[in-house]
Amino acid sequence: MKAILAILFCLIFAALSGCDNRSEQLEKQVAELQQTNSQLVQETTARDAYIDSVAQAIDEVYSSLETMKSNEQHLLKEKKELESQNKYTSKEIRQMLIGRVATINSVLKENQQTLENLQKKLSSYRNKYAGLQKMVENLKNTITEREQAIAGLTQKVQGLENEVTEKTRLVGEKDAVIGEQHKQIATAYYIVGKRDELEKKGIIAKEGGFLWGLLGSTTMLAYGLDETYFKPINKEEQKIIEVNGKIDDIIPKRSEQVYSATKMNGSQSMITIADPDRFWESKYLVIITD
């Protein structure tokens, strides 16, 4: 009997011992599962944060690029407005536009740096996400397009200097031609001298008359006279011609209504021009003195 009781006691003790071991194993498995779940949660959170940070950076760059594009269009519109206002010189307009382009270029460089950081971030991350890589690749293409657009914009602005230089050259040439033409129109020529001196120089000659011109001849400007003997005068500005000697005659004849000849002190004389347009109908004036 005692032997049977002993055997039963052993069996009960063994059963109880087996239950304890099973419980310990279950507790250990639960702890392992909890640790695994915690790791998965951490990894999922880190992954989501990583994806969100990349997507946010991409969105920010796209937003910046859209702003840049709008600024480029505004810059071209501003260029036309500034030129039409005539408030600034072409050089001033160019300097202002260069400043605008420099700002756009600065933003583009920031976007390029952000793109490089994104590419490094994707390459160094242990998990590869095809969707993110595709988004970054598309962003790279968009930035390349903006680089080309800004390069063209820069050429337009820099070309403004050549355009201004060419316009300035053409305007300068036109002004020079106009100035020379005006100078020629406004310039008349006169010479003062005694009759025989002027005849020897071929400035005046006698025409008509009889007895070989001794009687009834008229003094005229000689054909093919040498202009180098004459002094230039601005007929628009100079209304008085001072003469050394007494004025005997002027050739070609002018109406006394358009000028007056006055004797001054000593041997000095003076011609005062009242009507320059009529007085200078001939651009040459020969003043013959006694």
KAJOVEN-V966691 format. One record per backbone hydrogen bond with DSSP energy under -1.0 kcal/mol. CO is the residue of the C=O (numbers start at 1). NH is the residue of the N-H. Records with the same first field share a line. If there is no record, write none. Layout:
BEGIN
CO: NH  NH
END
This chain:
BEGIN
1: 5
2: 6
3: 7
4: 8
5: 9
6: 10
7: 11
8: 12
9: 13
10: 14
11: 15
12: 16
13: 17
14: 18
15: 19
16: 20
17: 21
18: 22
19: 23
20: 24
21: 25
22: 26
23: 27
24: 28
25: 29
26: 30
27: 31
28: 32
29: 33
30: 34
31: 35
32: 36
33: 37
34: 38
35: 39
36: 40
37: 41
38: 42
39: 43
40: 44
41: 45
42: 46
43: 47
44: 48
45: 49
46: 50
47: 51
48: 52
49: 53
50: 54
51: 55
52: 56
53: 57
54: 58
55: 59
56: 60
57: 61
58: 62
59: 63
60: 64
61: 65
62: 66
63: 67
64: 68
65: 69
66: 70
67: 71
68: 72
69: 73
70: 74
71: 75
72: 76
73: 77
74: 78
75: 79
76: 80
77: 81
78: 82
79: 83
80: 84
81: 85
89: 93
90: 94
91: 95
92: 96
93: 97
94: 98
95: 99
96: 100
97: 101
98: 102
99: 103
100: 104
101: 105
102: 106
103: 107
104: 108
105: 109
106: 110
107: 111
108: 112
109: 113
110: 114
111: 115
112: 116
113: 117
114: 118
115: 119
116: 120
117: 121
118: 122
119: 123
120: 124
121: 125
129: 133
130: 134
131: 135
132: 136
133: 137
134: 138
135: 139
136: 140
137: 141
138: 142
139: 143
140: 144
141: 145
142: 146
143: 147
144: 148
145: 149
146: 150
147: 151
148: 152
149: 153
150: 154
151: 155
152: 156
153: 157
154: 158
155: 159
158: 161
159: 163
160: 164
161: 165
162: 166
163: 167
164: 168
165: 169
166: 170
167: 171
168: 172
169: 173
170: 174
171: 175
172: 176
173: 177
174: 178
175: 179
176: 180
177: 181
178: 182
179: 183
180: 184
181: 185
182: 186
183: 187
186: 235
188: 233
189: 285
190: 231
191: 287
193: 289
194: 198
195: 199
196: 200
197: 201
198: 203
199: 202
203: 222
205: 220
207: 218
210: 215
211: 214
215: 210
218: 207
220: 205
226: 229
227: 230
231: 190
233: 188  235
234: 238
239: 273
241: 271
243: 269
246: 290
249: 288
251: 286
255: 258
258: 274  275
260: 272
262: 270
265: 268
267: 245
268: 264
269: 243
270: 262
271: 241
272: 260
275: 279
276: 280
278: 281
283: 189
285: 191
286: 251
287: 193
288: 248  249
END
